[in-house]
Each structure stands twice: as structure tokens, then as C-alpha cells.
Amino acid sequence: MNETATIPATPETGEGPRPKIAARNVNVHYGDKHALKDVSVDVPEKGVMAFIGPSGCGKSTFLRCINRMNDTIPICRVTGDLRMDGRDIYEPGLDPVLLRARVGMVFQKPNPFPKSIYENVAYGPRLHGLARDRTELDEIVLGALRKASLFDEVKDRLKDSGTSLSGGQQQRLCIARAIAVRPEVILMDEPCSALDPIATAKIEELIDELRSNFTIVIVTHSMQQAARVSQRTAFFHLGKLIEDGVTDQIFMNPRQELTRNYITGRFG
Amino acid sequence: MNNHTVKAFDEELGVLSRKINEMGGIAEAMLVESIDALVKGDKTRAEAVVQRDKALDALQQEIEDLAVVFIAKRQPMANDLRAVMGTVRIAGDIERIGDLFKNIGKRVRAMDSTMIGTRTLSGIQNMARMVQEQLKLVLDSFSQNRPDLAREVWLRDGEIDALHNSLFRELLTYMMEDPRAITYCAHLLFIAKNVERVGDHATNIAETVHLVETGEPLAGPRPKAEDTHYTKGLRPE
């Protein structure tokens, strides 16, 4: 759990700059169950990295390690080295709440608070004291709604309940809520699996716009989606990271047979 | 390789590759028949070659249509996607091969058969035999999923080019010796060029097969006709 400077880049990355997130030999146990086995991977800064793999392969578990969501599960034990900007995410003194302000999360099912659209987005900035007064808060909220491509659709009804929106709008509201606290990383756990194709396309377009400012890690069961939105892809299977690399290479010419069997639909 | 979870996936890929094999069979037959028609001055046979080309055009169209539907419906990835794109490309190459043999058929139809029997034909026959081997080998590499055979084809194309160059010089000599042979020899020049072009398409197919099977393009040095002694005298100094 030391020597930040000497963490080797995984051989196939080689992009040069330090990764935003670097995992080395990360293991996760849920009680007796060994859910994640020796995962080592780099998530480069600014861009989209997709995690794919069959259900129960550990991709969501790994995602939840990045903002320490697994802390909420008592039987969960995380070991290994997991760093953001070179700093240990599991460092004893580190406040998970502050970590989660830097690492936002969007879940599978849109989960807006039962509050107004405005309050949904204002909640985080207020909690973290990001705005000095109402004007500043307005700026943050409206800016986040704009960035989440939702503003035009809700600008006349900011006081309406967040739950009154359609599924796709709710998910974009959740993304607005996540980016309102100005995180550096956004984790997305199957953000489109509950949405129709049009809402999905809007989210994908949004992800494409956000990637120039944020590091995005997305877990998805749709391989086409992974291929469309990400620049790098990692394939998990039975708790292990089988292969990671540039998305085009993973989908056109994967190195590992397991990866190939999975993405071509040859899993028995 | 394992089968797909969705059985229709494998079945549809199978249909595509069977259709390529069918096209390959027709192209091979057209080669034999067009050269035979040339050697024997058989205009009926030449006409049959011309007619046969239609079957290739139809098959190519069918393969393209099937591939488009397949991609839309199955959204293939990795080697599957390469396989589908590969069949489309190979179908295109075989269709062009068919056009080249059709062209030979048309020439034989139009040629003055009284000239038949000159020794020049043995050169074209030799070349055709080499191209036939190449075509057979490359079609085998496709149907047996053998990138090693594809590489072999790719490496051997230089021999055909070399033979074509020597044939070119030979025909030039005949034309200089006897101006009455010019029309006939000019036809032969075009026919030789057509046969040589078939060899190029066989090489294209080899490149496609290799890419489909390995994900990597064929690379590395290969002997070029320019390097052979046949062409030395042809190049401007």
C-alpha cells in the first residue's frame, strides 16, 4: 500500500500521463465469497471506460470500490491498492463523504429524491457548501441541468417533483445531481438499462459531451453501448479482470478467448 | 470455437460462407472453360463462359443483402463482424474475377481462330494453371479457416506477375516479327492481363481471409515481380 510513484502502467495503456484511478491487486470478499480477484487496472483521466462482463462477474463490485460504496455492506472486505490521483482511496483518514463528492454515481434505476427538480440538484452543493448565496446556487443548479441536457425540458417546472419526470428525464436529473457537486469521476452502473432507446440515446449523447470534463466509468450489459460510448473497455469474468484495452481493439480483435466468446455471444 | 448461444447466428454465418464457396466453384469452372475455349477456339464454350458470369453477379448481390440483414439483426462483434465483412469483400473479388473471365470469353468469341495454335498459348496456359492453383488454395484457405494457406497465396503472387511480364515480352516479339499477328496478339495481351488480374484478386482474398482469421493484416516482405529478371529489359533506364 505504498510507492505511488512506482506503480507501473499496465502494459497496453502506455498513454503516458498518470491514470486517474489505478487499481493494483484489488480483492473483495463478501463474507466467504471471493467476489473480486486480484484486479489491476488503470482508468485514464477524462474519457469513458466501460466495464463489461456477465452478471456476477464483479464489474459492479469493482465500480462500487471506487467511491467506497461497499463500506455500507458490513460483510464486505476490500484489500489491495486502489488510488485516485495517486492517493489511496482506502486511506484510514479519508472521509468517504468527501470522496463521494469527487466521485459521483448514477445508478441503474433513476432515483431522484422526492423533492422538486431544483432541490434534487441543489441538495449536494448545499450539503458541501459550494454556494455562498441563492444566486450562486441557482447558477450551479441551472448549469448542472444544462450540462445534463435537461434544462430546456424542465426550465418552466423547476418546482415540480423530480419523480414527475419521465424515466429518461429522471436519469438525466440524477446525472445533473451528480455533476452539481463538481466531481472528477462519475461512476455509472447500467444507467440506461431501465430506459427506452430514445432516452438511452440522449444519455449516451450526454456521456459523450461529459467525457471532455469528467472521468467516466460505466458498467453496462449492452456491448453495443460499451462500444459506442467508451474509449477503453475492461472485461470481467468470475471476479477476474480478463482483458482491458482500447475499445476498438477489444471489440474488433480481443486478445483473450474468453473475451471473444463473451462479446460474440458464444457463452454456453 | 464454441457455437453461438443463438443457433441462428451460426446458421446464417454458415449460409454466407456456403455461398462464397459456391461462387468460388463457379469462378474456378469459368477459368478452366475460358482457357479451354481459347486454346480450342471454341466459340460456343466461350459464350457459355459469358453467360455463366450472371450466376456470380446474382450470388454476390445475394451475399451483400444477407450480410446487411445479418449485421442489422445480429450486431456481430470481433471475429464475427470480420467474418461478415470478409464475405462481402471476398464476394466482390470473386465477382470481379468472373468479369475478367467473361471478358476472356468475349475476346475468344471475337478472335480470328485461324491464328490459333501458335506457341504463345502455352504461356497463357501456364499462367492460367498457376492462377488456378492460387484460386483453389485461397478458396481452401477460406473454407478451412486457414490463414497459413492465405499467406502462401499472398507470397506466391509474384510468380504470376513475373510470368505475365515474360509473356508480354514474348508477344511483343511476335508482333514485331509479323505485323499480321498484331490483332491476335493484342487480344492475347489483354487475356494475359486478365489472367494476371485474377491472380491479384486471389491475393486480395488471401489478405481478407488472413484478416478475418487473425485480426491482423498480412504483412512482411514478399517477392515482387519488379525484382525478377524478366522485367529488367522492360523498365525505362
Interface residues (C-beta under 8 A of the other chain):
Chain A: M223 Q224 A227 F251 M252 N253 P254 R260 N261 I263 T264 G265 R266 F267 G268
Chain B: M1 N2 N3 H4 T5 V6 F9 Q75 P76 M77 A78 N79 D80 L81 R82 G215 E216
